[in-house]
């Protein structure tokens, strides 16, 4: 049984959803320390002025303290961040082919009042995964599993708890993951290879490491193809460079 364990992120990039697709069980790692400069409350979109951040404002008091968990971070309620993000998306993507098809999905979340950051980001990620056609993945939160341990030991305990036999990790984990502990437990290990092809974008030049929203607005129902197929596979299948890629070079 394939398992992925990742921290909740705000409308993350396609690599995150690639891991969701590959997972039989996807665990949102929501009871680890919140990182103030990561992807937990923000992500990037393309705009006419270049790449810009979409950021959800959170309470600063206590967030920087050692041990503040992702699941405990609260959204600031007295700001109009939803309206600002609506306007930013409309300004950047109103001319995208599938903007009108997917903006109502986001409106559902922007119209609601959210107290905890992870509640919003987890629900949004699951909704986007559904739009991409994910039907087989079971979603869990580490905070509900009551598993102890630190670093690799904690990951291993989570994997054992859900009955995983195969762990899929991002490539950066090679720097700290104690692989032999997984092998000794009979759990195989796979590192992701983020070899993605380019897709049509507004506002050149092309930038691949942006929110999944960019891909959805631009490619619609075919978005999952750009998540699952590598750039080398597309070039080999076509025997040439795709026309839209050539047009952007």
VOGURO-702694 format. One record per residue (C-alpha): residue number from 1; x, y, z. Coordinates in Angstrom, 3 decimals, padded with zeros to 6 digits. Layout:
N
- resi, X, Y, Z
- NUM, X, Y, Z
...
This chain:
249
- resi, X, Y, Z
- 1, 000.000, 000.000, 000.000
- 2, 001.507, 003.320, -001.144
- 3, 001.640, 006.144, 001.388
- 4, 002.656, 009.809, 001.249
- 5, 003.166, 012.071, 004.279
- 6, 003.277, 015.812, 003.581
- 7, 002.619, 019.000, 005.507
- 8, -000.558, 020.862, 004.506
- 9, 000.129, 023.650, 002.011
- 10, -001.918, 026.417, 000.457
- 11, -003.018, 025.555, -003.121
- 12, 000.334, 023.794, -003.715
- 13, 002.068, 023.098, -007.003
- 14, 001.460, 020.085, -009.251
- 15, 004.187, 017.964, -007.636
- 16, 002.098, 017.866, -004.453
- 17, -000.918, 016.578, -006.361
- 18, 001.237, 014.094, -008.237
- 19, 002.057, 012.558, -004.858
- 20, -001.613, 012.560, -003.888
- 21, -002.406, 010.699, -007.109
- 22, 000.274, 008.090, -006.451
- 23, -000.860, 007.496, -002.867
- 24, -003.361, 004.938, -001.628
- 25, -003.160, 006.768, 001.691
- 26, -002.146, 010.429, 001.962
- 27, -001.372, 011.768, 005.438
- 28, -001.462, 015.515, 006.040
- 29, 001.400, 016.017, 008.498
- 30, -000.387, 018.659, 010.537
- 31, 001.087, 018.187, 014.021
- 32, 004.659, 019.247, 013.324
- 33, 006.145, 022.685, 013.865
- 34, 004.834, 025.486, 011.674
- 35, 007.463, 027.108, 009.449
- 36, 006.858, 030.799, 008.928
- 37, 008.698, 031.029, 005.611
- 38, 007.391, 027.884, 003.956
- 39, 004.338, 027.015, 001.877
- 40, 001.850, 026.502, 004.696
- 41, -000.025, 029.795, 004.224
- 42, 001.132, 031.004, 000.815
- 43, 001.857, 030.086, -002.777
- 44, 002.767, 031.768, -006.031
- 45, 000.743, 032.690, -009.089
- 46, 001.654, 034.291, -012.405
- 47, 000.556, 037.873, -012.954
- 48, 001.152, 040.474, -015.691
- 49, 003.786, 041.948, -013.349
- 50, 005.555, 038.635, -012.775
- 51, 005.270, 035.916, -010.159
- 52, 003.433, 037.087, -007.021
- 53, 002.489, 035.541, -003.691
- 54, -001.010, 034.668, -002.517
- 55, -000.740, 034.794, 001.272
- 56, -003.235, 033.947, 003.998
- 57, -002.567, 036.228, 007.013
- 58, -002.064, 034.348, 010.271
- 59, -001.653, 035.440, 013.869
- 60, 001.990, 036.274, 014.516
- 61, 001.861, 036.061, 018.301
- 62, 003.143, 032.684, 019.365
- 63, 003.635, 031.380, 015.832
- 64, 007.398, 031.795, 015.987
- 65, 007.598, 030.061, 019.345
- 66, 009.241, 026.650, 019.435
- 67, 006.642, 023.912, 019.173
- 68, 003.775, 025.794, 017.533
- 69, 002.038, 023.124, 015.470
- 70, 000.602, 023.625, 012.004
- 71, -002.842, 022.542, 013.171
- 72, -002.879, 025.266, 015.847
- 73, -002.118, 028.240, 013.588
- 74, -005.089, 030.601, 013.300
- 75, -006.077, 032.814, 010.397
- 76, -006.425, 036.523, 011.150
- 77, -010.175, 037.209, 010.886
- 78, -010.067, 040.997, 010.659
- 79, -008.571, 041.293, 007.200
- 80, -010.101, 041.165, 003.743
- 81, -007.613, 038.652, 002.399
- 82, -010.327, 036.676, 000.567
- 83, -011.387, 039.727, -001.428
- 84, -007.777, 040.596, -002.208
- 85, -007.100, 037.111, -003.490
- 86, -010.253, 037.069, -005.591
- 87, -009.154, 040.290, -007.238
- 88, -005.611, 039.005, -007.753
- 89, -006.872, 035.848, -009.449
- 90, -009.322, 037.760, -011.618
- 91, -006.634, 040.251, -012.614
- 92, -004.185, 037.488, -013.520
- 93, -006.404, 034.762, -014.960
- 94, -009.691, 036.217, -016.197
- 95, -008.501, 035.579, -019.762
- 96, -007.401, 032.004, -019.033
- 97, -009.431, 029.376, -020.948
- 98, -010.841, 027.661, -017.843
- 99, -011.005, 030.509, -015.340
- 100, -014.808, 030.543, -015.265
- 101, -014.906, 026.768, -014.850
- 102, -012.764, 026.661, -011.695
- 103, -013.234, 030.016, -009.971
- 104, -016.574, 028.897, -008.424
- 105, -014.666, 026.142, -006.610
- 106, -012.436, 028.742, -004.988
- 107, -015.370, 031.020, -004.225
- 108, -016.776, 028.319, -001.931
- 109, -013.698, 028.602, 000.244
- 110, -013.288, 032.367, 000.046
- 111, -016.907, 032.883, 001.055
- 112, -016.538, 030.908, 004.294
- 113, -015.018, 032.035, 007.584
- 114, -012.086, 029.875, 008.663
- 115, -010.465, 029.846, 012.087
- 116, -007.574, 027.428, 011.581
- 117, -005.200, 027.587, 008.629
- 118, -004.852, 023.824, 008.215
- 119, -008.603, 023.319, 008.094
- 120, -008.768, 025.562, 005.042
- 121, -005.658, 024.300, 003.266
- 122, -006.487, 020.623, 003.783
- 123, -010.058, 021.018, 002.571
- 124, -008.920, 022.997, -000.470
- 125, -006.285, 020.409, -001.377
- 126, -008.811, 017.590, -001.198
- 127, -011.276, 019.567, -003.325
- 128, -008.648, 020.285, -005.984
- 129, -007.560, 016.640, -005.945
- 130, -011.156, 015.658, -006.643
- 131, -011.275, 018.083, -009.572
- 132, -008.146, 016.407, -010.932
- 133, -009.915, 013.053, -010.846
- 134, -008.469, 011.565, -007.656
- 135, -010.946, 008.972, -006.407
- 136, -008.797, 006.230, -004.884
- 137, -006.762, 008.098, -002.270
- 138, -007.696, 007.953, 001.423
- 139, -006.902, 011.178, 003.297
- 140, -005.844, 011.236, 006.956
- 141, -004.323, 013.750, 009.367
- 142, -001.344, 012.791, 011.491
- 143, -002.863, 014.627, 014.468
- 144, -005.683, 012.078, 014.591
- 145, -003.407, 009.017, 014.604
- 146, -001.722, 009.644, 017.979
- 147, 001.671, 008.351, 016.878
- 148, 004.877, 009.220, 018.747
- 149, 008.520, 009.430, 017.776
- 150, 010.818, 011.931, 016.108
- 151, 011.990, 012.476, 012.547
- 152, 012.343, 009.167, 010.661
- 153, 011.012, 007.183, 013.627
- 154, 007.796, 009.210, 013.606
- 155, 007.347, 008.760, 009.860
- 156, 007.954, 005.043, 010.246
- 157, 005.400, 004.780, 013.045
- 158, 002.817, 006.577, 010.905
- 159, 003.528, 004.230, 008.006
- 160, 003.146, 001.197, 010.241
- 161, -000.084, 002.543, 011.741
- 162, -001.795, 002.790, 008.342
- 163, -000.320, -000.479, 007.072
- 164, 001.884, 001.064, 004.391
- 165, 004.305, -001.111, 002.444
- 166, 005.701, 001.589, 000.152
- 167, 006.638, 005.172, 001.066
- 168, 006.748, 007.935, -001.562
- 169, 008.822, 010.964, -000.601
- 170, 009.976, 014.227, -002.098
- 171, 013.620, 014.239, -003.260
- 172, 014.787, 016.727, -000.612
- 173, 014.223, 014.054, 002.076
- 174, 017.359, 012.278, 000.839
- 175, 019.294, 014.725, 003.002
- 176, 017.790, 013.565, 006.294
- 177, 015.709, 010.394, 005.902
- 178, 017.232, 007.331, 007.605
- 179, 016.413, 004.949, 004.783
- 180, 017.675, 001.799, 006.488
- 181, 014.964, 002.083, 009.147
- 182, 012.274, 001.791, 006.467
- 183, 014.053, -001.090, 004.733
- 184, 014.454, -002.945, 008.042
- 185, 010.694, -002.564, 008.603
- 186, 009.952, -004.040, 005.161
- 187, 008.781, -000.721, 003.687
- 188, 010.100, 000.144, 000.241
- 189, 011.050, 003.715, -000.597
- 190, 010.536, 005.858, -003.682
- 191, 011.716, 009.424, -004.288
- 192, 009.717, 011.656, -006.593
- 193, 011.271, 012.896, -009.825
- 194, 009.717, 016.246, -010.697
- 195, 010.423, 016.124, -014.419
- 196, 007.436, 018.076, -015.716
- 197, 006.791, 019.357, -019.188
- 198, 005.805, 022.926, -019.908
- 199, 002.187, 023.869, -020.506
- 200, 000.559, 026.985, -021.985
- 201, 000.763, 029.953, -019.635
- 202, -000.253, 033.581, -019.646
- 203, 002.313, 036.277, -018.903
- 204, 005.611, 034.819, -020.183
- 205, 008.247, 033.695, -019.451
- 206, 007.244, 030.188, -018.400
- 207, 007.487, 029.354, -014.689
- 208, 006.734, 025.802, -013.570
- 209, 006.917, 026.129, -009.770
- 210, 003.614, 027.920, -009.209
- 211, 000.279, 026.989, -007.649
- 212, -001.831, 024.228, -009.207
- 213, -004.384, 026.986, -009.879
- 214, -002.288, 028.185, -012.797
- 215, -002.394, 024.738, -014.398
- 216, -006.138, 024.308, -013.797
- 217, -007.047, 027.715, -015.206
- 218, -004.920, 027.108, -018.291
- 219, -005.517, 023.434, -019.140
- 220, -008.812, 022.510, -017.464
- 221, -009.818, 018.833, -017.699
- 222, -006.454, 017.905, -019.226
- 223, -004.537, 019.238, -016.196
- 224, -003.987, 015.759, -014.788
- 225, -002.043, 014.815, -017.929
- 226, 000.471, 017.558, -017.124
- 227, 000.715, 016.217, -013.566
- 228, 001.298, 012.560, -014.424
- 229, 003.367, 012.757, -017.616
- 230, 007.005, 013.782, -017.508
- 231, 008.554, 016.194, -019.951
- 232, 010.802, 013.493, -021.425
- 233, 007.844, 011.141, -021.934
- 234, 005.908, 013.805, -023.818
- 235, 008.853, 014.591, -026.065
- 236, 009.485, 010.903, -026.778
- 237, 005.815, 010.301, -027.591
- 238, 005.583, 013.220, -029.989
- 239, 009.049, 012.918, -031.455
- 240, 009.398, 016.690, -031.335
- 241, 008.955, 019.665, -029.064
- 242, 005.276, 020.551, -028.511
- 243, 004.142, 023.577, -030.501
- 244, 003.090, 025.574, -027.449
- 245, 006.556, 025.052, -025.930
- 246, 008.256, 026.231, -029.107
- 247, 006.017, 029.297, -029.138
- 248, 007.208, 030.309, -025.687
- 249, 010.924, 029.982, -026.463
